[in-house]
């Protein structure tokens, strides 16, 4: 994760990231899934597809894509 990506995190997303990094289960998985679902609907692609396109250079990094990447990482992608 890049430093500038931390600036874009909400308090909930930061807590998810910290909990995930510490190996702690958290009660916010449903919220995380919901946020991913919103982005998947908006961009009409799954998180897996977004990751594949981003890694291959087909998708450029915007603030929203950076947030999506952070959410995917928090989920364990």
SULBEL-V43243 format. One record per run of one state. SS is the DSSP state (a for helix, b for strand, c for the rest). FROM is the first residue (numbers start at 1). TO is the last residue. If there is no record, write none. Layout:
BEGIN
ss: {SS:SS}
from: {FROM:FROM}
to: {TO:TO}
END
This chain:
BEGIN
ss: {c:a:c:a:c:a:c:a:c:a:c}
from: {1:3:8:11:22:29:44:47:56:63:76}
to: {2:7:10:21:28:43:46:55:62:75:77}
END
